[in-house]
Amino acid sequence: MMYDWFIGRELNPRVKIPLAGVIDIKTFMELRPGMLAWVILDLTFMAKQYANYGYITDSIMLVTFSQALYTFDALWWESSMLTMIDITTDGFGFMLAFGDLVWVPFTYSLQARYLAVHPVKLGLQGVLAVVGVQLFGYYIFRAANNEKNTFRTNPNDPSVKHLKYIQTSTGSKLITSGWWGRARHINYLGDWIMSWAYCLPTGIAGYIVQRQSFVDGNVLGAAFGDKEVVQGEARGWGMLITYFFMLYFAVLLIHREMRDEEKCRKKYGKDWDEYCKRVPWRILPGVY
């Protein structure tokens, strides 16, 4: 009973709303409220930084832009999400409901929240380095997903017609060349590399708030000129928070990959064993 409550028993609960029509609750929740709230919170923290210091740093703009790009990319390519394990396999229970509404916006925006209090100036070289990481991860993520989506919808398309594959007994085709010949979940690698670009702008994170002034029991903010934020002995300790997303995301993707492997092994049987022989790496070629 507890597992059903956590993972969800109903796969695609739907509700009919006047004028809007039938809404798939899980698909809606995956993208709309949590992902958009993530971007809105980032913008709010940018406003907070400006209220505190009277300027906006390149680091917080870079974090906000990178995360907004990720969100709007998901909205633009929404149809490709229909093949994700969240949609195809997981029910809509506490895990996805809490994750979509709470975990995503309030945890994923921790970098912008940190930078709102302790501004970090990257400079041109720092910005270019982070952008390079972001674009590298995005290229792998988007190219792999587009290749798979195109192959599934139109296998005769010139961009995927050359791909090799295994014809399974279930009628499905498992790609064994191109991006999906490098690793069975190569898109997860690009997704994880992009998470680095969200954390790196915070630098060696950690700060201490000094010289707080109290008036009628209230703490005056930095905008009033009587609060100083310095790194001091806290330097480095803040990385436990600002780099948490990168570590958490690796665990999430590996856990998702393991569940996907189990599902595919049950579905394809011996065909999946043959596929694993041809494509031995799970996410990171040569390592895992």
N, C-alpha and C positions, 0 to 999 in steps of 0.2 A: 504493500500500500504506500509506504514512504517513497519507494523508488518510482512508482507510478506518479506520485505527486511531484517528485523532483524532475523527472525526465518528461512527463506528460504522456497521457494515454492517447489523446486524440491527435492525429497527425496534422490535420489542416482544419482547425475550427474556423467556421465562417459565420458571418452575421450579415443580415440584410439591413441596409441603412437607407431610409427614404432619400430619393434624389441621387445618392451616390451609388446605389446598387449593392451587389454582394461584395463584401470585403473579406479577404483571407487574413485573419487576425495575425497569424505568425509571420507571414511575409511582410505585412504592413509594419509590425513591431520590429522586425529585423533592420529596417532601413529608416523609417520616418522619425519616430520620437527620439530614440536614443542617439542615433548618428547625427541628426540635426542639432540636438541639444549639446552634443560634444562641441560642435563648431560654435554655437552660440556662447557657450561657456568660455571658449578660447577668446572670442571677441570681447567678452565681459572682462576677462583678465587683462587684455590689452588696454581697455579703458581704465582699469584699476591702476595699471602701471603708469599711465599718463596722469591720472589723478595724484599718484604718489610723487612722481618725479618731474612731471611736465614734459616728458618725451617718451617715445616708444622705440625700443631697441630692435636691432636687426634680428636678434635671436628669437624674440617672441613673435615677430612677424613671420619668421621662417617656420617656426613650429606651427603657427596658426595656418599658414598657407599650405604646408605639407599635409596637415590633417584634414583641411578643407578639401584638398585635391583628392585625398583618399575617399572621403565621404561622397563627393559629387561624382567621382568615377564610379562608385558603387551604384549611385542613382542612375547614371547614364547607361550603364551596362546591367541594369536590373534583371533583364531576361537571363543572363548567364548565371545569376544566383540560384536559379531554379534547379541546378544540378548539385548544389552544395549539400553536404551531409545534414546541416541544420534543417534544410527544407525537405530533403528526401527521406530522412530516417528519424530524426528526433521529433518527439511530440512537443506540443506547446505546454510545458509545465513551468514549475518555479525556476528552473535553470535558465531558460530562455527569457521568461518574463522579467526576472530580476536582472539578468544580464543586459537585456535591451534597455530597460528603463532606468537602472541605477548604476550597474557596474561600468557600462561603456561610457556614459557622459562624465561621471564623477571620478573615475579612476584614470581614464585615458587622457584627461585634461590636466593631470598633475604637473606636467612640465610647464604649461602656461601659467598655472597658479604659482609655481615657484618663481618664475621669471617676473611675475607681477610685483613680487616683494624684493627679490634680489636681481636687478637687471644685469644681464651679461652682454657685452659688446663683442661680437665675433670679428668684425673687420671683413674686408673683401675676401681674403684668403680663407678664413673660417667659413664664410657663407658659401663660397664655391666648393669647398670640401664637403660640406653637409649636403648641398644640392647634388653633388656628384653621387653621393651615397644614395640619396633619394631616387634619382633618375635611374641608377643601376638596378635598384630593387624593383622600381615600378616597371622597367622594361621587361624583366624576367616575369613578374607577376602578370602583366597585361598580355604580353606576347604568348605566354603559355595558356592562359585562359581563353584568349581569342582563338588560338589554334584548336583547342579542344572543342570549343563551342561551334566553330565553323565546320569541323570534321563531323560533328554530330548532326548538324542541321543541313549541311550540303557537302557531302564527301567528295563530290566531283569538282568542287571549287579549285581553281588552279593553284591556290596557295597551300592546299592540303592534299591534293590529288596524289602527290608523290609519296605520302607517308606509308610506312609499313604497319601492319597490324595483325592481330590474331583474331580469327573469327571464332567466337565462343558458341557453345551448344545452345545458349540462351538466345542467340541472334545478335548479341552485342559485339562490338568491335573494340579491342584493346590496342591502343596505339603503342608501337614499339620503336619508333624513330622520332626525329624532331625533338622538341622539348621534352615530350613524355617518354622518349627513349633514354634520356639522361637520368631521370629519377621518376618514381611512380607518383610523387606529389611535388613536382618541381615548383609549382606555383606557390607552395608554402614557403619555399626558400626566398622568393622575391618579396612575399608578404612580410617575412621576418626582417629582411635587410632594410625594408622601409621603416620598420620600427626603430632602427638605430638613428635615423634622421630626426625622430621625434625627441630622442633623449640627448644626443650629442650637443645640441645648442645650450644645454644647461651647464656644460663644462664639468669641472670638479666641484659638484654642488655642495651646499651647506652654508648656513649663515646664522649670525647671532644678532638679535635686536637689542640695541643699547640706548641708554639715555631716554627712557620713556618718561614723559611728564603726565601727571594726573591732575585733572581739573574736575572737581565734583565727582570723583570716582571713575571718570572716563579717560581712556588712553587717547592722547592726541596722535593723529596719524602723521606720516612722513610729509604730507602736504602742508602741515603746519610748522615744519622745520624743526621739530623737537624729537625726532626719532631717527636713529642712525642704524643702518643695516650693514654689518661687516661680516666677513667670513671667519676670521679668527680661528679658534680651536675647532670650530664646527666644520671647517673645510674638509670635504670628502665624505662626511657623515650623511649629507643630504642625498648622496648618490644612491643610498638605499631606497629612497623614494622616487627620485626623478628617473632612475634607470630601472625601476621596478617593472615598468611596462615591457621593456625589452626582454627581461628574464621571464616574466609571466607569459608573454606572448609565445615564447619558445616552448614552454610547457603546454600551453593551450594547443598549439599546432601539432606537437608530437602526440598529445592525447587524442586529438581529432584524427590524426593519421592512423593511429592504432585502432580506433573504432571503425574507421573506413576500411582498413585492411581486413578486419574481422567480418565486416558486412560483405565485402567483395569475395572473400574466401568461401563464405557460405553460398553466395549467389553463383559464382563461376566454377567452384570446385577445382578439378584438375586443370582446367584452362587457366585459372589464376596461378597455379603452381608453375605452369609453363611460362606464363607472363613474368613471374618473379625471377625465373632463370634468365630470361632475356633482358629484363630491366632489374638488376639486383639492388640498386640503391633506392632508398625510400624518399629522402628529401634532399640531402646534400651529397652529390656525387663524389665517390671516393672516400667518404667519411661515414655517412649514416644512410 
